[in-house]
């Protein structure tokens, strides 16, 4: 039996309550959590799940966002799609592998990716995979049949689109769609396709939020990308506070690696600063995407030991709000160790 012990200030349970604890890990799972009267400089948080990425876009990293959104990312001839077609397969694999490594080093042990290029594109992502990092892959152009689901860039209400969704669902695949990113025109068409996941929702109205909540459709927000690509310059869009108040399940993603680094700490710090989002809500958004794999992104007995250990010495001496300091004071620079017990144990 493989066993180890951690001690530190851990953000425990569904409320992410900071507690001084001793954690016993056995065979990749948390066997025991006990309170400690004395503290440690180590802080322990559950690993993160980046709920929306396009990691093949790494090959165009920091390309200027100097044109309208559609010209940058819309299929089939947006700038990113041209770059992807022009890049040799081995270079795409190398780029995706590097970005998965970056995500892991910054505390992310799961992600959901929209993968272009049909079945071949999905296969390239599988080649780049790290077995200690979980993936949910949304393919398109036939790639959805070898992936975990279908990912649409936008809903236009076409017959072909509806047919692709029906075939994917009949094959037991999930369906995710970008909606409300640059405006409201595609939102109703997206809802009509009965998605399992909505990406962006930047321009959702209260009525759209209510529908997502009532139908229990999770929403992935990507605020840094929205600002970087010019689809918002307003802290009311995406309407994250209205979503949370309505009871929506809200996950956090970083979107295109071409324009935004896939650092979940940076994404959360942006939300905390610009949108004044509560720290506990942020931690819930940073980990909630694990539900796409039927997992719980929490530190709890019996759960997988997918953990991030950080140096909390500086913040721990002075903070009045550990969760806030975790995000804006420590961040990924404070990471000492990544523990991928859950995925490693599942191999």
Buried (B, 14 or more C-beta within 10 A) or exposed (E): EEEEEBBBBBBBBBEBEBBBBBBBBBEBBBBEBEEBEEBBBBBBBBBBBBBBBBBBBBBBBEBEBEEBBEEBBBBEEBBBBEBBEEBEEEEBBBBBBBBBEBBBEBBBBBBBBBBBBBBBBBBBBBBBBBEBBBBBBBBBBBBBBBBBBBBBBBBEEEEEBBEBBEBBBEEEBBBBBBBBBBEEBBBEBBBEBEBBBBBBBBBBEEEBBBBBBEEEBBBBBBBBBBBBBEBBEEBEBBBBBBBBEBEBBBBBBBBBBBBBBBBBBBBBBBBBEEBEBBBBBBBBBBBBBBBBBEBBBBBEBEBBBBBBBBBBEEBBEEBEEBBBBBBBBBBBEBBBEBBBBBBBBEE
